[in-house]
Amino acid sequence: MPGIVCTSLRIQPGQKVAVKGDIQSGCDGFVINLGKDQDNLALHFNARFNAHGDVRTIVCNSRNKGQWGKELRESNFPFQEGETVEVVFANDKKELNITLPGGHQFKFPNETGLETIEFICTEGGLNFRSLSLV
């Protein structure tokens, strides 16, 4: 179930967007989706504290016309329940560069070919605070 949905955005290649929120105590995880709409996601960012068999793992995926792509797992997990966090996403034609709290970065390939991010939503145990271009 979405926490917040932002539409009609125009985050072009070369631009960065920061999503800030408070992680709920006792949550299983949270999701930040970026793309065109819910069925066309350049990035499905899923931070799992303990969900779907994953513990303290970030699972990333894409979704093209409702079909999921190939998952990528990131083991660096800087999130703590009850903390305020900010995750920065840099839009690029070929990949999304993700900066986690503490400065760790990793890349996720833009398999959908979406150049402009028009849609961002949060789900799960993240109480949305702000969205900003950085």
C-alpha positions in Angstrom: 0.0 0.0 0.0 1.5 3.3 -1.0 2.6 5.8 1.6 2.9 8.8 -0.7 2.6 9.0 -4.4 4.2 11.9 -6.4 3.3 12.2 -10.1 4.0 14.7 -12.9 7.6 14.9 -12.0 10.3 15.7 -14.6 13.6 14.4 -13.2 15.9 14.4 -16.2 19.2 12.5 -16.8 21.9 14.2 -14.8 19.5 15.3 -12.0 19.3 13.9 -8.5 16.4 13.4 -6.2 16.5 12.8 -2.4 13.8 10.9 -0.5 13.7 11.5 3.2 11.6 9.7 5.8 11.4 8.1 9.2 11.7 4.4 9.5 8.9 2.9 11.6 9.9 0.8 14.6 9.1 -2.9 14.1 8.7 -2.6 10.3 9.6 -5.5 8.0 11.0 -3.0 5.4 10.1 -0.2 3.0 10.0 0.5 -0.7 10.9 3.5 -2.8 9.7 3.3 -6.5 10.9 5.5 -9.3 9.7 5.5 -12.9 6.8 6.4 -15.1 4.0 4.7 -13.1 3.5 1.7 -10.9 3.8 -0.7 -13.9 6.9 1.0 -15.4 9.6 1.4 -12.8 13.2 2.2 -13.6 13.9 1.3 -9.9 12.1 -0.6 -7.2 14.2 -0.1 -4.1 13.2 -2.5 -1.4 15.0 -2.2 1.9 14.2 -5.5 3.8 14.8 -5.7 7.5 13.2 -9.2 7.6 10.9 -9.9 4.7 10.5 -12.5 1.9 13.4 -14.5 3.2 15.9 -11.6 3.2 17.4 -10.1 6.4 18.9 -6.6 6.4 19.2 -6.6 2.6 18.3 -4.1 -0.1 16.7 -5.7 -3.1 16.4 -3.7 -6.3 14.5 -4.5 -9.5 12.8 -2.8 -12.5 9.3 -3.3 -13.9 8.5 -2.9 -17.6 4.8 -3.0 -18.6 4.0 -4.9 -15.4 6.8 -7.5 -15.8 9.5 -7.6 -13.2 13.1 -7.6 -14.3 16.3 -9.1 -12.8 16.9 -8.5 -9.1 20.0 -7.1 -7.7 20.9 -7.5 -4.0 23.0 -5.0 -2.0 24.3 -6.2 1.3 25.3 -2.8 2.7 22.3 -2.0 4.9 22.7 1.3 6.9 19.1 1.5 8.0 17.9 1.4 11.6 14.3 1.3 12.9 13.3 4.6 14.4 15.8 6.7 12.4 15.3 9.4 9.9 17.0 8.5 6.6 17.7 10.1 3.2 18.4 8.1 0.1 19.6 10.0 -3.0 18.9 8.7 -6.5 20.9 10.1 -9.5 19.1 9.7 -12.8 21.3 8.6 -15.7 20.3 7.2 -19.1 22.1 3.9 -18.5 21.8 3.5 -14.7 20.5 4.9 -11.5 23.2 5.8 -8.9 22.0 5.3 -5.4 23.6 6.9 -2.3 22.7 5.4 1.0 23.0 7.1 4.5 26.6 7.1 5.4 27.7 7.7 1.8 27.8 4.1 0.4 27.0 4.2 -3.3 25.9 1.5 -5.8 24.4 1.5 -9.3 21.3 -0.2 -10.8 21.1 -0.6 -14.6 18.2 1.3 -16.3 16.8 -1.7 -18.1 13.5 0.0 -18.9 15.1 2.7 -20.9 13.1 5.4 -19.1 15.0 8.7 -19.3 12.7 10.9 -17.2 11.5 10.0 -13.8 7.9 11.1 -13.6 6.6 9.0 -10.6 7.9 8.3 -7.1 6.1 6.5 -4.4 6.9 5.0 -1.0 5.5 1.9 0.6 5.8 0.0 3.8 7.5 1.2 7.0 8.8 4.6 5.8 6.9 7.7 7.0 7.6 10.1 4.2 9.1 13.5 5.2 10.3 15.2 2.0 11.3 14.9 -1.7 13.9 17.3 -3.0 16.0 17.9 -6.0 19.7 18.0 -5.0 
